[in-house]
């Protein structure tokens, strides 16, 4: 009877259908939950002692599936991005890829549906990144040399305003949206500003040259920041606005991403040719994952199972499995792949080709190069907008 009940349970619950398992995984369920279903049949048999109980549990599972994708689980920091739909306030905006051409001082606008350039315009000097604001109502071009942000209206795709700030190489927002963090690389400074008034709240000096990329902890009370020219990763307390710890990792640490479970940070190192795995409480390196020459940018896949790594010096993209921390595939772009963005459906990986004057588009299912779109001189922090998520952490589009 117990075996019959278990059979009925698996046959009438969403977990018994492979397709629904995949859909559930893309919206709300974590990979570990799926494994628990298949690896612990004895536990299921004990729980499903009769057909009525199995049906009740199946109904509960079905009800859980009806919960909106916006409701984040506590298991995955990227849960709100595991959907193909953008939030309602962004649904009417045209999908565009905004490409900052650092040397040309311009923005190239691409229609991702056709891979065609639909607009181009001048901004100010050294536009390194296009950053979605925390509420995703604006895009801000980081014009480092001019000490300004060019504000882009995503409805028109055109400039609408200018904001002053000293040498903004990069730009982030705290998860609560209350504070903007301007990365002033050339002064080794992180400026904390009020997002409403733009008032300077405080600043943190980083004693190692090259501070440029950062990512936040699961609860947002601290972040790790790379110092590219010093081989150091710093830990900064958000509330105190203070440097509290650091770890020396090697040569040229650049992009940083938090793991989906929030336990470790991944740091791409262009000099060491791979990715460091950092435990943030003790600030220790747990392991190193070789990827390829010039490991530079990082992007979490739409299903949050994989981490994409651009190997800028060899023209490839490595795919790391978060579970095993092993490279499972390598795709060829040619040129100099730099920073990433995903299409909302997760099927296209857009990559800026920093020294090739181009943007590459890869199929994330096959690794096939779909298109090479030539833009301007030194395209860097591209933004594919809009994209799924509740809010933007900044950079060129990091969502949670």
C-alpha positions in Angstrom: 0.0 0.0 0.0 2.8 2.4 0.8 4.4 1.8 -2.6 1.1 2.3 -4.3 0.5 5.6 -2.5 4.0 6.8 -3.4 3.3 6.0 -7.1 0.0 7.9 -7.0 1.7 10.8 -5.2 4.4 11.1 -7.9 1.9 10.6 -10.7 -0.5 13.4 -9.5 1.9 16.0 -8.3 3.8 18.6 -10.6 7.1 16.9 -9.6 6.1 13.8 -11.6 6.3 15.6 -14.9 9.8 16.5 -16.2 8.6 19.5 -18.2 6.8 21.0 -15.2 9.9 20.4 -13.1 11.9 22.6 -15.6 9.3 25.3 -15.6 9.1 25.3 -11.8 12.9 25.5 -11.6 12.9 28.6 -13.8 10.4 30.4 -11.7 10.5 29.5 -8.1 12.1 26.2 -7.2 15.8 25.8 -6.5 17.8 22.9 -7.9 18.4 21.5 -4.4 14.6 21.0 -3.9 14.4 19.0 -7.1 17.2 16.8 -6.0 15.6 16.1 -2.7 12.5 14.8 -4.5 14.5 12.2 -6.4 17.1 11.3 -3.9 14.9 10.6 -0.9 12.1 8.2 -2.0 11.9 6.5 1.4 10.9 9.8 2.9 8.1 10.3 0.3 6.8 6.8 1.0 6.5 7.4 4.7 4.7 10.7 4.1 2.3 9.3 1.4 0.5 6.7 3.4 -2.7 6.8 1.5 -4.3 8.1 -1.7 -6.1 10.9 0.1 -3.0 12.2 1.8 -1.1 12.1 -1.5 -3.8 14.1 -3.2 -3.8 16.7 -0.4 -0.1 17.1 -0.7 -0.3 17.4 -4.5 -2.9 20.1 -4.1 -0.6 22.0 -1.7 2.2 21.8 -4.2 0.0 23.0 -7.0 -1.1 26.0 -4.8 2.5 26.8 -4.1 3.2 26.8 -7.9 0.5 29.5 -8.3 2.5 32.0 -6.2 3.7 35.0 -8.2 7.3 34.8 -9.6 7.9 38.1 -7.8 7.9 36.4 -4.4 11.6 35.7 -3.7 12.4 32.5 -2.0 15.0 32.6 0.8 17.2 30.1 -1.0 18.2 32.1 -4.1 19.2 35.8 -4.2 18.3 35.9 -7.9 14.9 34.3 -7.5 13.1 37.4 -8.9 15.1 37.3 -12.1 14.3 33.7 -12.9 11.4 34.7 -15.2 11.2 35.8 -18.7 8.8 38.7 -17.8 9.9 42.2 -16.8 7.9 44.0 -14.0 4.6 45.6 -15.0 5.9 49.2 -15.0 8.5 48.3 -17.7 6.3 46.1 -19.9 5.6 48.9 -22.4 9.2 49.9 -23.0 10.9 49.0 -26.2 13.7 46.4 -25.8 17.0 48.0 -26.6 20.7 47.3 -26.1 22.7 50.4 -25.1 26.4 50.3 -26.0 28.8 52.9 -24.5 31.7 53.5 -26.9 34.5 54.7 -24.5 36.8 56.3 -27.0 34.2 57.6 -29.4 32.2 59.3 -26.5 29.0 57.9 -27.9 26.1 55.6 -27.3 25.0 53.0 -30.0 21.5 51.7 -29.6 20.6 48.3 -31.0 17.3 46.6 -31.6 17.8 43.1 -30.3 14.9 41.7 -32.4 16.7 42.6 -35.6 20.4 43.0 -34.5 20.3 46.4 -36.2 21.6 49.7 -35.0 18.6 52.1 -34.6 20.2 55.1 -33.0 23.5 56.7 -32.1 24.4 59.9 -30.3 27.2 61.7 -28.5 27.6 61.8 -24.8 30.4 63.2 -22.7 34.0 61.9 -22.2 34.9 58.3 -21.4 31.4 56.7 -21.0 32.3 53.4 -19.4 29.0 52.0 -18.4 25.2 52.4 -18.9 23.6 51.9 -15.5 19.9 51.3 -14.9 18.7 53.2 -11.9 17.5 51.3 -8.8 13.8 51.6 -9.7 14.7 51.1 -13.4 13.0 54.4 -14.4 16.2 55.8 -16.0 19.5 54.8 -17.5 22.7 56.6 -16.5 25.8 56.8 -18.6 29.0 57.0 -16.5 31.1 59.8 -18.2 34.3 59.5 -16.1 36.4 62.1 -17.7 33.6 64.7 -17.7 32.5 64.0 -14.1 28.9 63.6 -15.3 26.1 61.1 -15.8 24.1 61.4 -19.0 20.5 60.4 -18.1 18.7 58.4 -20.8 14.9 58.1 -20.9 14.2 54.5 -21.7 10.9 55.3 -23.4 12.6 57.4 -26.1 16.1 55.8 -25.8 17.5 59.4 -25.9 19.3 61.7 -23.4 17.1 63.7 -21.1 19.3 65.2 -18.4 22.8 65.5 -16.9 24.0 64.9 -13.3 27.3 66.0 -11.9 29.6 63.6 -9.9 33.4 63.4 -9.7 35.0 60.9 -12.1 32.2 58.2 -12.1 33.9 55.1 -13.5 31.2 52.8 -12.2 27.9 53.2 -10.3 25.9 51.0 -7.9 22.8 51.1 -5.6 22.3 49.5 -2.2 19.6 46.8 -2.3 17.2 49.0 -0.3 17.5 51.7 -3.0 18.3 54.5 -0.4 22.0 55.0 -1.3 23.9 55.3 -4.6 27.6 54.4 -4.6 29.8 56.2 -7.1 33.0 54.3 -7.8 35.7 57.0 -8.3 38.5 54.7 -9.5 41.1 57.4 -10.2 40.8 58.8 -6.6 40.6 55.3 -5.0 37.3 56.4 -3.5 33.7 55.1 -3.0 31.2 57.9 -2.6 27.9 57.2 -0.8 25.1 59.5 -2.0 21.4 59.9 -1.2 19.5 58.7 -4.2 16.8 61.4 -3.9 18.8 64.5 -3.1 22.2 63.3 -4.4 23.7 64.6 -1.2 27.1 63.2 -0.3 26.5 61.0 2.8 30.1 59.8 3.3 33.0 58.2 1.4 35.4 55.3 1.8 39.0 55.4 0.7 40.4 52.2 -0.7 44.2 52.1 -0.2 44.8 49.8 -3.2 44.7 51.3 -6.7 42.1 50.2 -9.3 38.9 49.9 -7.3 36.2 49.4 -10.0 33.7 46.5 -9.6 31.6 45.4 -6.6 28.7 43.2 -5.5 26.5 43.1 -2.4 25.9 40.4 0.2 22.6 38.6 0.4 21.1 41.0 3.0 23.0 44.0 1.6 24.8 45.0 4.8 28.2 44.8 3.1 29.8 44.5 -0.3 33.1 43.2 -1.8 35.0 45.5 -4.2 37.9 44.6 -6.5 41.0 46.7 -6.8 42.1 45.7 -10.3 45.7 47.0 -10.3 46.5 45.7 -6.8 45.3 42.1 -6.7 43.1 42.9 -3.6 39.4 42.4 -2.9 38.0 44.7 -0.1 35.0 44.3 2.2 33.1 47.4 3.0 30.4 47.9 5.7 27.4 49.7 4.1 25.9 51.3 7.2 29.3 52.4 8.6 30.7 53.2 5.1 34.0 51.7 6.3 36.6 49.3 5.0 36.4 46.3 7.4 38.5 43.6 5.8 40.3 42.5 2.6 41.9 39.5 0.9 44.8 39.4 -1.5 43.8 37.1 -4.4 46.4 37.6 -7.1 47.0 39.6 -10.2 44.1 41.6 -11.8 40.7 41.0 -10.0 37.9 42.6 -12.0 34.2 41.6 -12.0 32.4 40.2 -8.9 29.2 38.2 -8.5 27.5 36.7 -5.4 26.6 33.0 -5.7 22.8 32.3 -5.9 22.8 30.9 -2.4 24.6 34.0 -1.0 27.4 32.0 0.5 30.4 32.9 -1.6 31.6 35.5 -4.1 33.1 34.8 -7.5 35.9 37.1 -8.7 37.2 37.1 -12.3 40.9 37.7 -12.5 42.3 38.7 -15.8 45.9 38.2 -14.7 45.4 34.8 -13.1 43.3 33.5 -16.0 40.3 32.3 -14.0 37.9 32.9 -11.2 38.5 33.1 -7.4 35.9 31.7 -5.0 35.9 33.9 -1.8 34.3 33.1 1.5 33.2 36.6 2.8 33.0 36.0 6.5 36.6 35.0 7.0 37.6 36.8 3.7 39.5 33.7 2.5 39.9 32.2 -1.0 38.3 28.7 -1.0 39.4 27.7 -4.5 40.4 28.9 -7.9 38.6 27.9 -11.2 40.8 28.2 -14.3 38.8 29.5 -17.3 40.9 31.1 -20.0 43.3 34.0 -20.8 42.0 37.3 -19.5 39.0 36.3 -17.4 37.2 39.6 -17.1 33.3 39.8 -16.9 30.8 37.7 -15.1 27.1 37.0 -15.7 24.6 34.7 -13.9 22.5 32.6 -16.2 18.7 33.1 -16.2 18.1 29.7 -14.5 20.9 30.7 -12.0 22.7 27.3 -12.6 25.6 28.7 -14.4 28.1 31.6 -14.4 29.4 33.0 -17.7 33.0 34.2 -17.8 34.4 36.3 -20.6 38.0 35.5 -21.4 39.0 38.7 -23.0 42.5 37.8 -24.2 41.5 34.6 -26.0 38.1 35.5 -27.4 36.0 32.9 -25.5 33.3 32.6 -22.9 33.5 29.9 -20.2 30.5 28.4 -18.5 30.9 27.4 -14.9 28.4 25.1 -13.1 27.6 26.7 -9.7 27.0 23.3 -8.1 30.3 21.7 -9.1 32.4 24.8 -9.6 33.7 23.3 -12.8 33.9 24.6 -16.3 31.3 22.7 -18.4 31.6 24.5 -21.7 33.6 27.1 -23.6 32.1 29.2 -26.5 34.0 31.2 -29.1 33.3 34.9 -29.8 36.6 35.9 -31.3 37.9 39.4 -30.6 37.9 40.7 -27.0 34.8 39.7 -25.1 34.4 42.1 -22.1 31.1 42.8 -20.2 27.8 40.8 -20.4 24.0 41.2 -20.6 21.3 38.6 -21.0 18.1 38.9 -23.0 14.9 38.6 -20.9 14.3 35.1 -22.0 17.8 34.1 -21.1 18.5 32.6 -24.6 20.9 35.3 -25.8 24.1 36.4 -24.2 25.2 39.8 -25.4 28.9 40.6 -25.0 30.8 43.8 -25.6 34.0 43.3 -27.7 36.2 45.9 -26.0 39.1 46.1 -28.5 37.2 44.8 -31.5 34.6 47.7 -31.8 31.8 45.2 -31.8 29.1 43.4 -29.8 28.7 39.6 -30.0 25.5 37.7 -29.5 25.7 34.1 -28.3 22.9 31.4 -28.1 23.0 30.2 -24.5 21.6 26.8 -25.5 24.2 25.9 -28.1 27.0 28.5 -27.6 26.6 29.4 -31.3 27.7 32.9 -32.3 24.5 34.4 -33.7 25.7 37.9 -34.7 28.6 40.3 -34.6 27.4 43.9 -34.6 30.0 46.6 -35.2 29.5 49.7 -33.0 32.2 52.3 -32.0 35.6 52.4 -30.5 36.0 50.3 -27.3 32.4 49.3 -26.4 32.3 48.4 -22.7 29.5 48.3 -20.1 26.5 47.5 -22.3 22.9 47.5 -20.9 20.1 45.3 -22.3 17.0 47.0 -21.1 14.4 46.3 -19.7 15.2 43.0 -18.0 13.6 40.9 -15.3 14.1 41.8 -11.6 12.5 43.8 -8.8 15.3 46.4 -8.7 18.8 47.2 -10.2 22.0 47.1 -8.2 23.6 49.2 -10.9 26.8 48.5 -12.9 25.6 47.7 -16.4 22.5 45.9 -15.2 22.7 43.6 -12.1 19.2 42.7 -10.9 17.6 41.0 -7.9 
